[in-house]
Amino acid sequence: MASSSSSSLPEPCFVVKAVEGKGRGVFATRDIKKGERIMSERPLVKTSPPYQNIASDVAKLDEEDSKKYWNLYDRFTPDKPTARGVFETNGLPLGDTGSGAVFATVSYVNHACKSNAEYHWNENRGEKTVHACVDVKAGEEILVDYIKSIEMTKEERAEYLQKKFGFVCVCDICKLEGPDPI
């Protein structure tokens, strides 16, 4: 299986590091302008429904990519990760294809209802790209909206994120008291 190494970018603009209460996240190492590509990455593992071949796909990874895959979190069995658990915890949709994939770095980008970045599957490049949707300051966490938060109430978002992703959103929007500002 081909390596999932990120495409060359002029200067690294992010780092993955620990985030209290979230595991790990991606942070800007310099100011990033609105519209700038933050990263572009090929999948470690890519599969289509019904996702039955995940373990065999992971077994085909080279040593370096295998380490990257198993370094990701499994929210279902954190003490004894499984290939499927890592995939279901970190898998991202590939556009509207119904397929999903796990990425060595993009999978560390955390959620916020009011995000500062967006990701998209670029079928022509075979890569998931992450672009800033606002100016991002050095040191800020790079965050995407996993769902269409604008189409849901605060309560609907909380219920959906808990059910689908297994976490309670504590972004700046969700921590606000009173009427939902989205």
N, C-alpha and C positions, 0 to 999 in steps of 0.2 A: 504494500500500500504506500502511496506517495506521502511524503512528509507534509505536514500541515503548516510549515513555517509561514510566518506573516510576510506579505509583500514588502519590498523595501520602501521605506518612507525616508524623507530627507533627514529627519531628526526625531528620535523617540520623544513622544510627548506624553507618555503615561507610564505608570508603574502599578503593579498589583501588590496590594498590601492588606494586612489584617484590618477589619472594621468591627468594632465592638457590636455584638448583637447580630451581625450579618455574616460572619465568617471572613470572607475576603471581598475586596472591591477594587475598582480601577480608579486611579487618581491622576490628575493632570500634573505633569512635572514642569510645565511652562504654560503661559497664557495661550489659549487656543481660540482662534477667531470663529465666529458664526459661519457655518458652511464648510469649515476645514475638515478634511478626513482625519480622524483620530487613529483608526486602524482598519485594516482589511486582512481577512484571514480565511484560509481554507479550512474545511472541517476536519476534525480528527476522525469522526465517525458520522456517516450520513446514511439514513435509512428511511424507508417508506412504511406506511401502515401495512400490516398489523404489528410491525416492529418485532418480529420473531427472531431475527438473525443478529441481534445486537451483540451477544456474547461471542459469536463466531467472528463478527466484524472487528471487535476489540482484540480478539486473539491474533488477528492478522497484522496489527499495528507493529511497527518497528519498536525497538527498545525505548528510544527517546519519546516517541508519541505515546507509547503505553504508559510511561511514567507520568506524562502530562494528563492523560485520561484518568488514571487512578489517583491523581492528586486532587481531583475535583470531589466535591462533597456528595454524599448519598444521604438524603434526608429520611429515607425509609429505613435503612439499616446502617447508621453511621459507624457502628463499631465493627461491622463486617460488610463493607460495600460490595454491591453486585454490579455487573455491567449494566443491567437494566435499571437499577436504582440510580446509578450515576447519570445514565441517559435521561431518565424521567425527571431528575432534579435539575439538570443543566441543559437539556435539549432545547433548541430554539427552532421555530418554524422557518422553513425555506420558502418565503413568499407565500403564495396561495397554492402551492403544489401539494400540500398534505404531507410532504416529507419533513423530516426534522434532522437536526445535526447537533453535535457537541463540538465546541471549539476550545482550544487550549487557553485563549485569553478572553475572547468575546463572551464566553460563558461566565466570566467573573463580573461582568457589568451588572450592577444591581438596579433595582426598580425605584422609581419615584413617580407619583401621580403627575407632578409637574417636573418633567425631565429637562436636562440640558443637552441631551444627545438623542439621536435616532439611529436605529440600525435597519439595514435592508439587505436582502439576499440579492446579489448580483449574479444572475444566471450565466451571463456571458463570461464573467471572470471566475465563476465557481467559488465565490468568496462572500462572506458576510462583511459588509462595510459599516463602520460607525462614523457618523459625522456630527459635529456640534450643531445644535439648533439655536444656540445663543452663545454669546461669548462666555468662555469658561476660564476662570482664574487659576493660576498655578496653585496646587494644593487642594483644589475642589475635587470631590468625587464625581466621576462621570457616571450619569444615571440615565436610563431609558425608561419609558413607560411600557411595561409588559403587556398592558391591556389598553383598551380605548377608554381611559379614565374619564374623559370629557363626556362620554355617553352614559355614565353611571353616577348614582348618588354615592355619597361617602359610605353608607351602609352596604350598598351593593358591591362597591369596590372591596371593602373589608372582607365580606363574605366570600367573594370570588377569589381573591388573592389567598385567603386561608385555605380554601378548598382545593384550588388548582396548584398553588405553589408552596403551601404549608407555612406561610409567615403572615404576621400582622404588619401592615404598612405603618411605618413611623416617619414618613416623609414630612416635610414642613407643612404641606397642605392637610394631611391627615391628623397632625397634632393640633391644628387650630380648633378652638371651641366655637360653637355657634354655627350659623348657616355655612353650607358647603361653598367655598369660593370658586370651585371649578364650574 
